[in-house]
Amino acid sequence: MEFAVPAGLAASARRTPERAAWLARLPEVVVEVCGRWGLDAGAPFDCDEVSAAWVAPVTRADGTSAVLKLGMPHFEAEHEIAGLRVWDGDPTVRLLDADEGLNAMLLERCEPGTVLRTLDEPEQDAVIAGLLRRLWRAAPLPGPFRPLALMTLVWGDEVRADDARWADPGLVAEALWLFDELPRSAPEEVLLATDLHAGNVLRARREPWLVIDPKPFVGDPAYDATQHLLNCERLRTDPLPMIRRVSDLLELEPERLRLWTFARVALESRDSAEGLELARPLAP
């Protein structure tokens, strides 16, 4: 095939020298992996959801379909392969083969592959909740998975380094305090997906819906519900009832989910007065 890189992936990869080097090597790595695993690759998927990996449909030597994924250097996704091995298809796509050095994955293909986002948001709530409850389990020990507190520390440091652009310093400071406090006060710690939203859930034949693209950490299950909330319009139009509904579906403490959601909205909107308006109804 003629090698192609989706524009969104190329733009994302050029933001750091490490990722730019990964992008430069990508064509030869694809050829190497396809040769080793006996794959015939098609054109890569090109959509908004695919911005941190080169992902393409492939045909295996036995004629079966699969998906080849080559992830670019990404702090949050560092242990995706290990997570897929632990979940082993319950309820994620199955990992058929992998090369951790190249961050290459041969994955079960979801067919028809329709994204959960095609359903109405309340239907998405129920599916996401059911998947999260299956994903949450004790992390194997010893294991590679990092604590959620490390991710919030890294994000918090990035925000603190950008304090000259904060649109509401008091609100952002409160969110930063929660980013430090909430991981420490978690009532339990489980293996998290951290990036589960309706764009990362596909319709499949083996099960009605399967999870793709997990970014595993270990920590507070309430954090894991926030990614879905942030991807729903109701968080902007009717936030508190939505948080109550999702917390009920997941049997989580609503106040804890509200605080996590506030912290994420406030930090991700820190340089936008309009964006911070979304955080104020959720503020402590």
Buried (B, 14 or more C-beta within 10 A) or exposed (E): EEEEBBEBBBEBBEEEEEBEEBBEEBEEBBEBBBEEBEBEBBEBBBEEBBBBBBBBBBBBEEEEEBBBBBBBBBEBBBBBBBBBBBBEBEBBBBBBBBBEEBBBBBBBBBEEBBBBBEBEBEEBBEBBBBBBBEBBEEBEEEBBBBBBBBBBBEBBEEBEEEEEEBBBEEBBBBBBEBBEEBBEEBEEBBBBBBBBBBBBBBBBEEBEBBBBBBBBBBBBBBBBBBBBBBBBEBBEEEBEEBBEBBBEBBEBEBEBBBBBBBBBBBBBBBBEEEBBBBBEBBBE
